[in-house]
Structures are given as structure tokens and as C-alpha cells.
Amino acid sequence: MSGFRLTSCVWELTLACCFGCRYCGSAGGRARADELSTAECLDAAEQLADLGCRRVSLIGGEVFLRRDWAQIAGRLTGLGVRVDVITNGYLMSPEVLEQLKQAGVSSVAVSIDGPEDVRDAGRQAGSFKRAMEAVRALIHRVLLDKEQEEAVEERRRDYKTELQELVQRRSNQTLHYEMIGATGPDHAKLFTCAVLLNGQMAGTGTGKSKKEAEQAAARAALQALQ
């Protein structure tokens, strides 16, 4: 087709599946006898990227039944291709969650056919519960990663510099830090610092080192002044 450019595709990575649903459009269950090898899949990933494909949805069967799925997904994301995964959720585990993260997968969709009785009748008993557990695990992992990123960002912030810049924008104001306390044994001492603005207490903070206490005090002062 003249002028056609491939931007996205759905890649049925395997027909192997935990289930043999009567309504499966792919007739999943057993893997094909001639499914692509790892090397062939990695080559296909390169070709997709060369064609300009920017998004690939990996489906099955069940994607996670291919032992090399994370390697294939990682090759795609390494080439700048967004990767989404559609799963029945039955094989979700902490190991799979970590593989999803390391491979750089953008999103994961868990197939939910209907309420528990409908899904379990169509797939197998307990499949609905496992799918919902997968959804909760994915949500928890996303929120946990977000909290960790925010914690890292928090540690990177230089509150003393931010406070100094704020004060400099206001004329005739001076800052001064004072250590006002230290508690605990030498191996676990906590320091308390006060930051003074024009001689007046603007904030206090506690930390495991004097530098950490000063940063905590500057943070408190920023919160009070902004």
C-alpha cells in the first residue's frame, strides 16, 4: 500500500495458554509447533522498529508462558517501541512484576470476562480470583514505584538552596542556621537545627546529621513562608 506506515501492531507471541476457553478467538491452549525462536523474535523486534512501529501489544495464548517474553519485550523497549501486555493474570507473581518493570513495559491489561461465576465457568474455577489478585498486585506495584520515585526526588531536593533563593528575592532579609539540640548515643545521635530569618525562628528540623537537620529546618521554613 503506497504511503502506508506501520505505527502499531498486535503480536501474538504464543498460543500456549493456561486455559482452553471455548470462546478464544486464537484457539489458545497449546503452543504452535513452529513458533518463532528467541533469535527470530528478537530479529522481528528489530524489523518492527526499522519499519517505524512505535507500539506493540503482546498477547497470547498467555504471554508469560514464553520463557523469553521479557527478553523480547526488553528488546522492543530498548529500540524505543512502547510495549503493552495483555494477560489472563493467572501467572502473575512478584518475579513477573519485576520482569515487567525491568523490561520497561508501559501497561498491562488483565482480561476479565465477567463476574466470578461467568469467568470461572468459561476458564476454570479460581481464575477470577487470580485475575483480581493480579490487578491488585499491578496497582500496588505502580503505587509502590511512585512512592519510591517521590522518596528519591525528596532526598535530591536541596531545601537550603531553595530557601536561600526565596530569601534573596526579598530584600533586607538574612538567614542563619543554629544547632539547638542533640539527643541519643553517639552511634545513633539525632541533631535538631533551627533556621532564623532576620533573627526570628522560621523553622526547625531534626536529622541524623547536622546537614540533614539543616535541610529539614529549611524545608519547614519553606512550608511556612510559601
C-alpha positions as a printed Julia matrix, in Angstrom:
226×3 Matrix{Float64}:
   0.0     0.0    0.0
   1.58    3.25  -1.13
   2.37    5.65   1.69
   1.4     3.18   4.42
   3.47    3.37   7.59
   3.23    0.81  10.37
   2.83    2.59  13.71
   1.39   -0.13  15.94
   0.74   -3.84  15.9
  -0.56   -6.74  17.97
   1.93   -9.6   18.29
   0.52  -13.0   19.22
   3.68  -14.21  20.89
   2.45  -17.75  21.58
  -0.67  -19.87  21.54
   0.37  -21.59  24.78
  -2.16  -20.78  27.5
  -3.21  -21.81  30.99
  -6.76  -22.24  29.71
  -8.64  -23.61  26.72
 -11.6   -21.24  26.56
 -14.33  -22.16  24.08
 -14.71  -18.53  23.04
 -10.99  -17.83  22.49
 -10.53  -16.16  19.11
  -6.98  -17.5   18.89
  -7.91  -21.06  19.91
  -5.18  -20.86  22.53
  -4.07  -23.75  24.67
  -1.01  -25.43  23.2
   1.91  -23.64  21.62
   2.3   -23.92  17.86
   4.86  -26.49  16.76
   6.65  -23.86  14.68
   6.53  -20.77  16.89
   9.38  -18.32  16.41
  12.59  -18.97  18.3
  14.05  -16.36  20.62
  16.52  -15.27  17.95
  13.74  -14.97  15.37
  11.61  -12.93  17.79
  14.48  -10.56  18.53
  15.03  -10.15  14.79
  11.33   -9.46  14.32
  11.56   -6.8   17.03
  14.39   -5.13  15.12
  12.37   -5.24  11.91
   9.32   -3.72  13.58
  11.41   -0.85  14.91
  13.01   -0.34  11.48
   9.54   -0.12   9.93
   8.72    2.73  12.29
   6.41    0.8   14.6
   6.11    2.72  17.85
   3.75    0.47  19.83
   3.45   -3.3   20.15
   0.81   -5.15  22.17
   2.0    -8.61  23.2
  -0.78  -11.19  23.51
  -1.26  -14.97  23.52
  -2.29  -17.54  24.41
  -0.65  -16.37  27.59
   2.41  -14.16  27.08
   4.04  -15.2   30.34
   4.2   -18.84  29.25
   7.02  -17.92  26.88
  10.17  -18.02  28.96
  11.79  -15.37  26.78
   8.9   -12.87  26.79
  10.78  -10.36  28.95
  13.82  -10.54  26.68
  11.65   -9.85  23.64
   9.79   -7.02  25.37
  13.08   -5.54  26.55
  14.49   -5.59  23.02
  11.46   -3.68  21.77
  11.56   -1.05  24.51
  15.31   -0.72  24.04
  14.58    0.23  20.43
  12.16    2.92  21.55
   8.99    0.91  20.97
   6.22    1.11  23.55
   5.19   -2.35  24.77
   1.83   -3.29  26.28
   0.95   -6.76  27.56
  -2.46   -8.42  27.67
  -2.66  -11.32  30.13
  -5.24  -13.52  31.81
  -3.43  -12.75  35.11
  -3.18  -16.37  36.22
   0.64  -16.44  36.26
   1.2   -13.04  37.87
   3.9   -13.19  40.54
   6.49  -10.93  42.19
   9.03  -12.23  39.67
   6.79  -11.35  36.72
   6.12   -7.9   38.19
   9.85   -7.26  38.43
  10.37   -8.51  34.87
   7.66   -6.13  33.63
   9.45   -3.25  35.3
  12.92   -4.21  34.09
  11.68   -4.73  30.52
  10.13   -1.26  30.52
   6.59   -2.44  29.74
   4.25    0.57  29.59
   0.95   -1.05  30.52
  -0.6    -4.38  31.44
  -4.23   -5.32  30.75
  -5.82   -8.21  32.61
  -8.7    -9.91  30.8
 -11.86  -10.02  32.91
 -14.65  -11.81  31.03
 -17.4   -11.05  33.52
 -18.37  -11.69  37.14
 -16.8   -14.56  39.03
 -19.3   -17.24  38.07
 -19.1   -16.36  34.37
 -15.32  -16.22  34.23
 -14.78  -19.38  36.26
 -17.27  -21.27  34.1
 -15.57  -20.15  30.91
 -11.99  -20.65  32.07
 -11.59  -22.63  35.29
 -12.54  -22.45  38.96
 -10.49  -19.85  40.8
  -9.45  -17.96  37.69
 -11.49  -14.87  38.59
  -9.82  -14.64  42.0
  -6.37  -15.0   40.44
  -7.16  -12.3   37.88
  -8.29   -9.86  40.57
  -5.19  -10.65  42.62
  -3.11   -9.81  39.53
  -4.92   -6.48  39.15
  -4.3    -5.61  42.81
  -0.64   -6.63  42.53
  -0.16   -4.42  39.48
  -1.83   -1.44  41.16
   0.25   -1.96  44.29
   3.45   -2.14  42.26
   2.65    1.05  40.37
   1.86    2.91  43.59
   4.94    1.49  45.31
   7.18    2.57  42.42
   5.62    6.04  42.52
   6.24    6.32  46.26
   9.85    5.22  45.79
  10.38    7.75  43.0
   8.9    10.51  45.14
  11.13    9.48  48.05
  14.23    9.63  45.84
  13.18   13.0   44.47
  12.58   14.23  48.01
  16.12   13.22  49.02
  17.55   15.0   45.98
  15.94   18.35  46.79
  18.2    20.99  48.28
  15.88   22.87  50.63
  18.64   25.15  51.89
  19.3    26.42  48.37
  15.58   26.81  47.67
  15.15   28.78  50.89
  18.18   30.96  50.13
  16.83   31.75  46.66
  13.45   32.65  48.11
  15.0    34.95  50.69
  17.23   36.61  48.1
  14.15   37.64  46.16
  13.06   39.55  49.24
  15.26   42.5   50.14
  16.88   43.09  53.54
  16.48   39.54  54.82
  19.18   37.29  56.26
  19.31   33.59  57.09
  21.18   31.88  59.89
  21.27   28.22  60.99
  21.81   27.16  64.62
  22.12   23.72  66.18
  19.78   23.79  69.16
  19.97   20.21  70.36
  21.4    16.72  70.07
  19.98   13.58  71.62
  20.81    9.89  71.71
  24.04    7.87  71.94
  26.97    8.66  69.66
  26.14    5.81  67.25
  22.51    6.96  66.85
  22.56   10.68  67.58
  19.78   12.98  66.36
  20.51   16.66  65.76
  17.97   19.49  65.89
  18.55   22.65  63.94
  16.76   26.0   63.8
  16.8    28.39  60.86
  16.46   32.06  61.72
  15.12   34.68  59.34
  16.18   38.17  60.41
  16.82   36.74  63.86
  13.35   35.21  64.14
  12.67   31.48  64.22
  11.46   30.39  60.78
  11.61   26.63  61.16
  13.22   23.7   62.95
  14.22   20.24  61.79
  15.77   17.02  63.05
  18.16   14.66  61.29
  20.82   12.01  61.75
  23.5    14.55  60.81
  23.84   18.3   61.14
  23.48   18.66  57.37
  20.28   16.6   57.39
  18.9    18.67  60.28
  19.64   21.9   58.41
  17.82   20.58  55.33
  14.82   19.61  57.49
  14.77   23.06  59.07
  14.96   24.73  55.67
  12.08   22.57  54.46
   9.95   23.6   57.44
  10.77   27.25  56.81
   9.81   26.96  53.14
   6.48   25.42  54.05
   5.82   28.25  56.48
   6.81   31.01  54.08
   5.12   29.76  50.92
